[in-house]
C-alpha cells in the first residue's frame, strides 16, 4: 500500500495532518461550556453592584458563540489564541465573536 503512494516520503506528514484534523473535529463536537454564575462576579468583587448583576444577566442572554467567547475572555482571562484552541475556532473567528459580542452586550446594557 505505501509502495503505491506517489510520494512515500510525504506519508508521515499526511498521517499526522489526518490525525490532527480528526482530533480537532472530535473536540469541536465537545464544545466547552462555561456556566456563568454570580459566584464568578463575587470572586472578583465581594460587593456585587446592581450594574454587575445586570451585566451578568445581559451576558447570559447573548447567543452561545458570543457568550462563550466573552466569558472565556472576561471571566476566565484567556487570550484570543487560547480561546481559539479551546473552542476549536480560528483566531479570526474568535476576534469576530468578541467584537460582535461586546457590541451586542453594549447595546443590551444601554437599553436597560
C-alpha beads as a LAMMPS data file, in Angstrom:
LAMMPS data file: protein, C-alpha beads

112 atoms
111 bonds

1 atom types
1 bond types

-500.0 500.0 xlo xhi
-500.0 500.0 ylo yhi
-500.0 500.0 zlo zhi

Masses

1 110.0

Atoms # bond

1 1 1 0.000 0.000 0.000
2 1 1 2.697 2.513 0.948
3 1 1 4.642 1.461 -2.136
4 1 1 1.747 2.677 -4.301
5 1 1 1.965 6.249 -2.994
6 1 1 3.140 8.934 -5.389
7 1 1 5.435 10.354 -2.705
8 1 1 6.058 7.778 0.049
9 1 1 8.203 10.311 1.969
10 1 1 5.095 12.509 2.451
11 1 1 3.168 9.713 4.196
12 1 1 4.248 10.773 7.719
13 1 1 3.109 14.353 7.239
14 1 1 -0.158 13.220 5.684
15 1 1 -0.991 10.814 8.514
16 1 1 -0.081 13.463 11.126
17 1 1 -2.332 16.032 9.425
18 1 1 -5.138 13.470 9.255
19 1 1 -4.803 12.720 12.982
20 1 1 -4.713 16.434 13.835
21 1 1 -7.868 17.118 11.798
22 1 1 -9.691 14.176 13.385
23 1 1 -8.729 15.388 16.874
24 1 1 -9.876 18.924 16.037
25 1 1 -13.221 17.591 14.785
26 1 1 -13.612 15.475 17.917
27 1 1 -13.024 18.382 20.299
28 1 1 -15.107 20.776 18.209
29 1 1 -18.093 18.483 18.755
30 1 1 -17.447 18.502 22.514
31 1 1 -17.735 22.263 22.970
32 1 1 -16.540 23.657 26.257
33 1 1 -19.456 25.123 28.148
34 1 1 -18.834 27.593 30.923
35 1 1 -21.800 28.361 33.136
36 1 1 -21.697 31.979 34.239
37 1 1 -22.918 32.277 37.796
38 1 1 -22.986 35.043 40.357
39 1 1 -20.004 33.405 42.071
40 1 1 -17.785 34.359 39.103
41 1 1 -18.582 38.009 39.753
42 1 1 -18.439 37.585 43.530
43 1 1 -14.943 36.115 43.306
44 1 1 -13.667 39.370 41.804
45 1 1 -15.675 41.864 43.853
46 1 1 -17.346 40.860 47.122
47 1 1 -19.737 43.824 46.999
48 1 1 -21.719 42.972 43.871
49 1 1 -23.351 46.067 42.483
50 1 1 -26.583 46.208 40.576
51 1 1 -24.595 47.088 37.441
52 1 1 -22.550 43.901 37.765
53 1 1 -25.705 41.809 38.167
54 1 1 -27.212 43.456 35.084
55 1 1 -24.029 42.788 33.107
56 1 1 -24.052 39.107 34.100
57 1 1 -27.736 38.833 33.203
58 1 1 -27.085 40.502 29.826
59 1 1 -24.175 38.137 29.088
60 1 1 -26.384 35.134 29.907
61 1 1 -28.892 36.328 27.280
62 1 1 -26.333 36.539 24.448
63 1 1 -26.159 33.896 21.710
64 1 1 -23.935 30.973 22.698
65 1 1 -20.987 31.816 20.421
66 1 1 -20.738 35.338 21.799
67 1 1 -21.463 34.333 25.391
68 1 1 -18.826 31.611 25.342
69 1 1 -16.036 33.794 23.980
70 1 1 -16.928 36.735 26.262
71 1 1 -16.971 34.545 29.375
72 1 1 -13.655 32.960 28.466
73 1 1 -12.145 36.403 27.842
74 1 1 -13.695 38.471 30.646
75 1 1 -14.215 35.925 33.412
76 1 1 -11.502 33.347 32.802
77 1 1 -8.944 35.781 31.347
78 1 1 -7.978 33.685 28.306
79 1 1 -6.311 35.286 25.305
80 1 1 -7.820 35.154 21.829
81 1 1 -5.424 32.367 20.783
82 1 1 -6.269 30.333 23.890
83 1 1 -9.995 30.761 23.256
84 1 1 -9.491 29.619 19.649
85 1 1 -7.712 26.470 20.850
86 1 1 -10.345 25.715 23.498
87 1 1 -13.318 26.270 21.200
88 1 1 -11.890 24.807 18.004
89 1 1 -12.218 28.147 16.215
90 1 1 -9.791 30.207 14.202
91 1 1 -8.292 33.277 15.899
92 1 1 -10.137 35.434 13.348
93 1 1 -13.469 33.824 14.324
94 1 1 -12.757 34.465 17.987
95 1 1 -11.921 38.089 17.224
96 1 1 -15.192 38.500 15.285
97 1 1 -17.220 36.791 18.039
98 1 1 -15.652 39.007 20.694
99 1 1 -16.250 42.161 18.653
100 1 1 -19.873 41.286 17.916
101 1 1 -20.442 40.030 21.461
102 1 1 -19.124 43.262 23.017
103 1 1 -21.230 45.315 20.601
104 1 1 -24.390 43.339 21.398
105 1 1 -23.639 43.448 25.132
106 1 1 -23.173 47.231 24.989
107 1 1 -26.500 47.625 23.168
108 1 1 -28.327 45.471 25.679
109 1 1 -26.823 47.247 28.679
110 1 1 -27.646 50.688 27.230
111 1 1 -31.274 49.688 26.672
112 1 1 -31.793 48.603 30.308

Bonds

1 1 1 2
2 1 2 3
3 1 3 4
4 1 4 5
5 1 5 6
6 1 6 7
7 1 7 8
8 1 8 9
9 1 9 10
10 1 10 11
11 1 11 12
12 1 12 13
13 1 13 14
14 1 14 15
15 1 15 16
16 1 16 17
17 1 17 18
18 1 18 19
19 1 19 20
20 1 20 21
21 1 21 22
22 1 22 23
23 1 23 24
24 1 24 25
25 1 25 26
26 1 26 27
27 1 27 28
28 1 28 29
29 1 29 30
30 1 30 31
31 1 31 32
32 1 32 33
33 1 33 34
34 1 34 35
35 1 35 36
36 1 36 37
37 1 37 38
38 1 38 39
39 1 39 40
40 1 40 41
41 1 41 42
42 1 42 43
43 1 43 44
44 1 44 45
45 1 45 46
46 1 46 47
47 1 47 48
48 1 48 49
49 1 49 50
50 1 50 51
51 1 51 52
52 1 52 53
53 1 53 54
54 1 54 55
55 1 55 56
56 1 56 57
57 1 57 58
58 1 58 59
59 1 59 60
60 1 60 61
61 1 61 62
62 1 62 63
63 1 63 64
64 1 64 65
65 1 65 66
66 1 66 67
67 1 67 68
68 1 68 69
69 1 69 70
70 1 70 71
71 1 71 72
72 1 72 73
73 1 73 74
74 1 74 75
75 1 75 76
76 1 76 77
77 1 77 78
78 1 78 79
79 1 79 80
80 1 80 81
81 1 81 82
82 1 82 83
83 1 83 84
84 1 84 85
85 1 85 86
86 1 86 87
87 1 87 88
88 1 88 89
89 1 89 90
90 1 90 91
91 1 91 92
92 1 92 93
93 1 93 94
94 1 94 95
95 1 95 96
96 1 96 97
97 1 97 98
98 1 98 99
99 1 99 100
100 1 100 101
101 1 101 102
102 1 102 103
103 1 103 104
104 1 104 105
105 1 105 106
106 1 106 107
107 1 107 108
108 1 108 109
109 1 109 110
110 1 110 111
111 1 111 112
